[in-house]
Amino acid sequence: MERRNAMKVLLSTLNAKYIHSSLALRYLTAFCKQSGQDITVREYTVNNGLLTVLSDMYACQADIIGLACYIWNIEASLELANLIKKVQPNAVIVLGGPEVTYQPEDILHSNEAIDYIVLGEGEQTLTALLKALAQGEPAQNIPGVACRSTLMAANCQPQVVGNLDDIPFPYHHEDMVLLKDKILYYESSRGCPFSCQYCLSSATSGVRFLSQERIISDLSFFIEHDVKQVKFVDRTFNARKEHYFPIMKFLAAQTCRTNFHFEIAADIWDQEVLAFLRDVPPGRFQFEIGIQSTNEQTLAVIKRHNNWSQIVDNVSQVRDYGNIHLHLDLIVGLPHETISEFAKSFNDVYQLQPAMLQIGFLKLLKGSGIRRTAVDHGYVYMDRAPYEVLANKYLDYSQIRKLKILEEVFEQVYNTGRFRYSLPWLIALSGKGAFDFYDRLACRWEQQGYHLVAHSAKTIYKHMADFCAEVYPQVQHEYREFLKFDALMQEQGTVRPEFLPWNQINQAAADKWAEAKTAFWRDTECVRRYLPDYEFTTWRDIKKQYHIEVFTVDIPAYLRGNEDLTWRETAVLFSYQNAKPSYQVINYDDFWS
């Protein structure tokens, strides 16, 4: 093989969104540069045109081009590799990432443009491959490298040998300007103690950790650079208390705006951790908790153990603290979960009222245990990435299709947080549980063709009002009052659908309570009972920071625990001075007199 010194290497990937960044490329670059490699990194998104990407990559004139492949970009990456080979026939093209680590022979046999595939953790493997190519040495027998001439090494998916601290920190001061508006990813460990069969962690075993000293140093860098969000990619961040608890205590003690996102198992928190979480600064932590199912037969088959009663207690406790965003996950299409079993799982998790409940659809990933047993459960799934389930023995396609529409509705209605106050009332009114409510809403959504078009915030309010008028016509007036309350508590009160019964319907209309509102704002002593620091400045400032709305039903009393929604004119003061809107009921004598 010809010796190729001073090779120029380009590492690239197609991220799913602009706000994402690639941790893998940065790890590979940092590790390989230790050996003196000349490496350039280019990141794009799947929404960039391939010809645009090709043009930009061609300008680099790299000798070796590496592409990181995932389920969201594999098809585009293979097409891009083919285009690169057409315009740079002498370039060596290397693929890596989870989407090519398993069954690499299929990729090589069907894509002549690909020269090598790096399997598993790539830092040491890619370094060895680049060294071999530079020195003109054969690369076929490097452990963890698959190529067309031999697949002897393809069964080997190596992990980094030695201490994880030997992998350099992948971020640098000069990177931070370009990464300013993006989510930054970080890992404090590799591996997972669990073997969930739908996850690639089922293909490996053991957990390895960075040292505490290294982690604290790394996280201090993010804080120093005022990063908006750091997302830990650890499979189960809280797998070992002596590892994760000091990290969390360090982060909680910092003065910063950075939000840290962790994937955790809620049932292994102990009382010391729960007590600590109560005092964490609001917005500092965000927890993603994979429930996936509450059906015991399903959990047994996918080799996942959930201590459900402990999850309920712990999640409820942390939710009530109000300082930590909780994101819970369910998966549609798991073994033995029929539509009725999924409805039960949904209702079980919904009653925990997390800030977000993500309904995901099973993906039969290459290398996962569930893909190896797909025939046993009658799985029908997409042949190409993302390998999403279409049907199985327990759910036919018509049911999965309906759940897809329900998931879209749920994203718009619950996960946006727009209807936080009215939803519990409306679901309680239906009397058949949360799943039945969203199922009925999804059916109407499809009937009206809403699943085929985009929606603004205002149109979603209108769809909800129309649904209530059709299904619960006897309470549509009360519900529209509730929708007003929701709108005023969201997005700083800037979204005010015109069809709702506002005190002042439009700019030209008179406000029935205009005199009372004016008198209230001019009475500084009175207003300070609600806003201690209040000083009258201008009407424009008041309009920007506050809003008074008179409701015909006493919504605040209902939210405080009153069993029934009472018809009573109630003046409510909404404040937008802080990031999170708040409200107070104005006493009768302070307003109506």
Salt bridges, closest charged atoms under 4 A:
GLU43 OE2 - ARG26 NH1 2.62
ASP56 OD2 - ARG42 NE 3.27
ASP63 OD1 - ARG4 NH2 3.90
GLU75 OE1 - ARG384 NH1 3.76
GLU99 OE2 - LYS366 NZ 3.82
ASP115 OD2 - LYS85 NZ 2.67
GLU121 OE1 - ARG190 NH1 2.92
GLU121 OE2 - ARG208 NH2 2.32
GLU123 OE2 - ARG190 NH2 2.64
GLU187 OE2 - ARG190 NE 2.59
ASP218 OD2 - ARG214 NE 2.74
ASP226 OD1 - ARG257 NE 3.10
GLU242 OE2 - ARG240 NE 3.80
ASP270 OD2 - LYS241 NZ 2.63
GLU272 OE1 - LYS241 NZ 2.53
GLU288 OE1 - HIS261 NE2 2.96
ASP320 OD1 - ARG319 NH2 3.06
ASP329 OD1 - HIS327 NE2 2.99
ASP348 OD2 - LYS344 NZ 2.92
GLU388 OE1 - LYS363 NZ 3.40
GLU388 OE2 - LYS404 NZ 2.89
ASP439 OD1 - LYS402 NZ 3.99
GLU446 OE2 - ARG401 NH2 2.44
ASP466 OD1 - LYS462 NZ 2.89
GLU470 OE1 - ARG444 NE 3.00
GLU481 OE2 - LYS484 NZ 3.52
GLU498 OE2 - LYS458 NZ 2.86
ASP511 OD2 - LYS517 NZ 2.81
GLU535 OE2 - ARG528 NH2 2.33
GLU549 OE2 - LYS484 NZ 2.98
GLU549 OE1 - HIS547 NE2 2.80
ASP554 OD2 - ARG568 NH1 2.47
ASP590 OD1 - ARG529 NH2 2.75
